[in-house]
Amino acid sequence: LLYLASFHFIDNPKLALSFLNQALRLDPKNSDLYQYKANIQEAIEHSSLAENNYLFAVQNDILNPFRREQLADFYARCQEYDKCLQILTDALASPSS
């Protein structure tokens, strides 16, 4: 399903999201799926939905610093610098393993 979502990302992002939703029903704690879904939503300018999925990715993989970095990058792209700085500060204060 992730392959199908990747295949349709450019030409049909709604179909790509549909495949990711199917995959999430099968594996609801898969942070990679949430991350990819957030990337697509951000690309089609659904920032609030993208933010939720970046947050789900972090919550389901809390010890992975990449997830927090991706969330911070999202906030920076949205010019929400206070949130970006908070994520990065929290990441520095907490152990990554």
N, C-alpha and C positions, 0 to 999 in steps of 0.2 A: 504494500500500500504506500509506503514511503517512496519507493521507486516511481510509482504512478503519480504521486503528488509532485515529485521532482520533475517528471516528464512534462506535466501540464502547468507548471508554475508560471511560465511566461505567457503562453497563449490563452490559458483558461484558469486563472487563479481561484475562481469559485469552485471549479471541479477539483483542483488541488486541495482546497480546504475540505471538501467533502471526503476525499480519500483520507486525509489526516484525522477527520472526525471519526471515521470508521476505525482507523488504527487506534485512536484513543479509547474507543469503546472496548477494544480488545486488550489494551494495555494502558490503563488510565494513570499510571505513575511514571510513564516514560517521558523523561525530561527532554530528550531529543525531539520528540514529536511536538511538545509544547513550544520548544525553541523554534522549530521550523515553521509551525503555525503562526507564531508571533512575527517571524520574518515576512511571511506572505501578507499578513494583515497590515503590517507596517508599510509594505510596498504598495498596497492598494488603499492606503490612507485611512485605515481603521485603527487609529492610535490607541483608543481606550481599550479595544479588544486585544490589541497587541500587548499593551502593558499588562493586562490580566494574564496573558499566556507567558510572558517573560517572568512574571511573579510566580506562576505555577511551576515553571521550570526550575526556578531557584528553590522553591519550597520542597520540591521532590528530589532535589539533589543539592542539599544545603551545604555540603562540605566541598563542593566543586567550585573553585574560584572562577572558572570560566563562566559559569552561569551568572554570578554576580557582576562580572565584567561586562557581559552582554547586556544586562539590565542597566548598568551605569552608562554604557554606550548609547543605549536607547534614549535614556533621559537626556544625555548630551545632545543627541540629534534633535530632540524635541525642545531643546533650549530650557530644560528644567534642571538648571545647574545645581540648585540646592539639593534636589533628590539624588542627582548624580554624585555629588560630593558626599552625601550621607551614606550611600551604598559603598563608596570607596573607603570612607573612614571606618565604617563597620567591618569591612573586609580586612582592613589592616589590624583592627583590634581583636578579631577572632581567629583562632587557629584554622588552617585550611585542611587539616587531617586529624 
